[in-house]
Amino acid sequence: FLPAVIVITIIMGTMLESFVTIVILAPLLYPVALQLGIDPLQYGIIMTEAFGIGIILPPIGIALYVACAISGAQIERASKPLLWYLPVLLAGLLLVTFVPAITTVLPNWLNFKY
């Protein structure tokens, strides 16, 4: 379920603004995540990271276009170094996805109820 959520949110994140994507996907997928026993905090962090990756992915990434417009850089020139950074972002996302303790250990230590 979580790998499918990651793919869907990255694809939607490339085409839509993050807030719009959250409003569309969260009410649909959150109850399913709860039924499958996925921690709500972990689920929220996974979706947020996937949106963050989606908004910078070329060729449609909104944040990439905004950053290039502000800096005056060409999109082709800015996206080339970004492609080297992408595997690091995906590795972090997969690590958070498949090792839930990364996202839940600190709130559990602090007895935070969410």
Summary of the structure (lengths in Angstrom):
residues: 114
radius of gyration: 15.6
end to end distance: 22.1
largest distance: 47.8
contacts: 306
relative contact order: 0.14
helix: 79%
strand: 0%
